Amino acid sequence: MTMNNTQLVWFRQDLRLEDNPALYAASQKGHVIAVYLEATKQHQLHHESQAKMGLRLDAVKALRQALNKLSIPLIYQEVSVFDESPQALLNLANQFSCKSLYFNNEYPLNEVIRDNKVEKLFNENNLHTIRFDGDLVLKPSKVRNLKDKPYKVFSAYKKAWLQEFKAIPQGVYPKPKKQLWDLAECEQNDIVNPYNYRDDLWQSGEKNINAKLKQFLPNLFGYAEDRNIPSIQGTSCLSPYLAIGTISARQCIQGIFDAYQTDIEKIYQDTWLSELIWREFYRQILIDNYKRLSKHQPYKQKSESWLNNDIAIERFEAWKNAQTGFPIVDAAMLQLKQTGWMHNRLRMISAMFLNKLCLVDWRWGEKYFMQHLIDGDFASNNGGWQWCSSTGVDSVPYFRIMNPITQSKRFDPTGEFIKKILPQLESLDSKQIHFPDNHVRKTLGYPEPIIDYKSARETALSLLA
Ligand SMILES: Cc1cc2nc3c(=O)[nH]c(=O)nc-3n(C[C@H](O)[C@H](O)[C@H](O)COP(=O)(O)OP(=O)(O)OC[C@H]3O[C@@H](n4cnc5c(N)ncnc54)[C@H](O)[C@@H]3O)c2cc1C
């Protein structure tokens, strides 16, 4: 198929038609051919979970269907590692006589290196690459302090972010118009999805995900409180789709505007909006420190007091296998295993438990989360773990250590969540459920606690100070 003025659009973690600046800009220039490269080995090197890889491939299939309705073909190719991407893309550009390649930026180190190599190879061949920041609401360089330096404190970043956001109207890019092409002219090979995941819980397809956002919007009014209660669905569960870009943060914010309509003040005070700004904050931190963070170095260099011995391995195994003897932590770890997702409050409790109370290196937990989360996202996962372990930018002070028992009493008072996930504890009353007595554990076959909370906390405080 050779057409004049054909643009190649490279889809990555932006698997959507709407609010996709690269796709939109390309479609304004001429005909579009879309490409998706599945880097099978690279995704494993990045410890991405089966669940995320499975969801993403199903999202690519759904994207192809949606693109095909607009007579845009989507070429699917497998490469092993990122290094093979530049040549694969050049071959396609030559095959379809495309002069330009459009894509939305990604910010971790290997992605940056790959994209720079693509740009170099295209330039050497007198072809262009045209890049956008479709994963962010505001352009990376827009939110800076008076000295033109990145913010290190979230509250100040958020204030500046909101100021910038209010100043520039943020529309959502429309999806491209239907092309006048015969799809049969372009061979679109089958997409085989070898990955298992809970596709009964997680849907793909942009339309379904937009509907999911709409369904969630009435919950915004109770979100500030409900978001902390794991037994109810108080949060959007949109993170898997934001991670692979089936929906954008800008579309979510558009939803907030729809929900509050003319009540502008409420929009800017909205707690869910704040969470979306946290997402932007961690992305900005990654952009400014991508070499260091992508190598899993702490944002703040501190003396490291983690155990590096058999005890650490034993504790890590117990944590992974939901055998810590702390019901809220074990239920959290099982939720992750069973669904590929974990509630935010539980991510904080289980991360601090592993790192501060068990003194296991936060990077072990970061990697394990990535290997199991369906929403595994480098910037947010690294940011979350460094926040919990007090090594990150604007992280909790070292002495803030969530007590898994009091957290459990506060956020799961009757044990409703715990019992749903750990049915062996179903018979326990609200006194026993958060930390059963030893004889109760024995009767129910529930493990003894792997640490003594009080002494673990004291040890942590003396080591981490
Ligand atoms: C240790 C740890 C690891 C984490 N790892 C990830 C991860 O790999 N991927 C991921 O998307 N989030 C991660 N988070 C952040 C947060 O837990 C999830 O984004 C959230 O639980 C997703 O559920 P939701 O979509 O229902 O969120 P909602 O409450 O509905 O929030 C909407 C969106 O805002 C963003 N968001 C919310 N909270 C945060 C936050 N604290 N930091 C950054 N973005 C946020 C997410 O994109 C989320 O989908 C992690 C947090 C911690 C403490």
The ligand as an ORCA input file, in Angstrom:
! r2SCAN-3c Opt
* xyz 0 1
  C       3.884      0.906     47.603
  C       2.968      1.462     46.547
  C       3.063      0.984     45.243
  C       2.228      1.512     44.245
  N       2.348      1.034     42.956
  C       1.557      1.547     41.976
  C       1.664      1.080     40.640
  O       2.504      0.235     40.299
  N       0.815      1.603     39.718
  C      -0.114      2.558     40.030
  O      -0.859      3.001     39.158
  N      -0.203      3.034     41.288
  C       0.577      2.559     42.269
  N       0.445      3.024     43.549
  C      -0.486      4.133     43.822
  C      -1.927      3.727     44.215
  O      -1.903      2.758     45.208
  C      -2.740      3.215     43.021
  O      -2.636      4.106     41.946
  C      -4.220      3.054     43.380
  O      -4.384      2.185     44.448
  C      -4.968      2.552     42.162
  O      -6.314      2.338     42.444
  P      -7.437      3.226     41.780
  O      -7.264      3.283     40.324
  O      -8.743      2.737     42.291
  O      -7.106      4.660     42.375
  P      -7.984      5.967     42.582
  O      -8.032      6.249     44.041
  O      -9.271      5.881     41.871
  O      -7.080      7.095     41.933
  C      -7.173      7.442     40.550
  C      -5.829      7.337     39.891
  O      -4.926      8.264     40.454
  C      -3.612      7.701     40.453
  N      -3.152      7.565     41.839
  C      -3.916      7.368     42.937
  N      -3.145      7.327     44.037
  C      -1.877      7.485     43.613
  C      -0.613      7.526     44.273
  N      -0.496      7.413     45.604
  N       0.493      7.677     43.522
  C       0.419      7.803     42.172
  N      -0.751      7.775     41.499
  C      -1.868      7.624     42.212
  C      -3.719      6.330     39.812
  O      -3.401      6.440     38.448
  C      -5.170      5.980     40.035
  O      -5.683      5.064     39.103
  C       1.279      2.519     44.565
  C       1.193      2.978     45.893
  C       2.015      2.447     46.874
  C       1.891      2.958     48.278
*
